[in-house]
Amino acid sequence: MFYNIVLAAGLTLALSLPASAEDQATDLLADREWSIIVSPYVWAASLDGDASLAGLDSNVDIPFSDIFKHLDLAAMGNVEVTNGLLGFYFDGQYVQTSQDEDLADFEVGLKIKTTILAAGAYYRVYDLALGGDTVFGEPRHFTVEPTVGIRWTKLEAHADAGFTSANKSADWLDPFVGMRLSTDLSDRWNLAGEADIGGFDIGSKLAVNAQAYLGYRTYMFNHPTILRVGYRVLSQDYETDDFTGNKFRWDVTQHGPVLGFSMRF
């Protein structure tokens, strides 16, 4: 599905260009070297919103400190392949928490797994030279890059009461469109942000993702690296019928600071 969306967008763009502009764009892509950017990060997200399962409505208000207390495993990262003009990226997050609660005369164990995977493509449509070079020997600039992609979310819950156990899950796919912006504040400092909107009743009713980062250029293991600190918000409003015939709803916003780095190969 994602590849069909990207292909359709690419064909539309190609047909709208005059032959000379199309040839020029092809030459630009051919002349550029491709690189890989690997970006591990930690997103200290809190959860706010409402959820419904089996006809029961509940308010979701979970600070990151509570999530961290019950955290079993977390893995987050982003991989990008780009030639500076065209780029493709994959972003993944996996979080597993568990806790035990005393209920009546027995103990109930609850394990929750959250997986969010996103893949997309972008194309640089505007590049303004700001003068001077970065410490990587590249011109400082301000850039604008429209993006299109898909985001897959899966929630899994496992309850164990000793004598019995149950597993339930829900997953959905959200197409999205958005924009990426970046500006070089100096030879070392960079400010970047991106936002996208999706769902469109294909998966979620509405899904909104926004993030902004302040970056510092340096070298790690002889590779150009940007150390990043920022803030991210992901809001999803998804609803479907659950295993009981009642509605399952996930109208939750995840938000919190992000710390990581981007290393180029």
DACORBEL-V481464 format. One line per field, one symbol per residue. ss: DSSP state (H for helix, E for strand, - for the rest). Layout:
ss=???
This chain:
ss=-HHHHHHHHHHHHHHH--HHHHHHHHHHHHH---EEEEEEEEE--EEEEEEEE--EEEEEEE-HHHHHH-EEEEEEEEEEEE---EEEEEEEEEEEEEEEEEE--EEEEEEEEEEEEEEEEEEEEEEEEEEEE-----EEEEEEEEEEEEEEEEEEEEEE----EEEEEEEEEEEEEEEEEEEE----EEEEEEEEEE-------EEEEEEEEEEEEEEE--EEEEEEEEEEEEEEEEEEE-----EEEEEEEEEEEEEEEEEE-
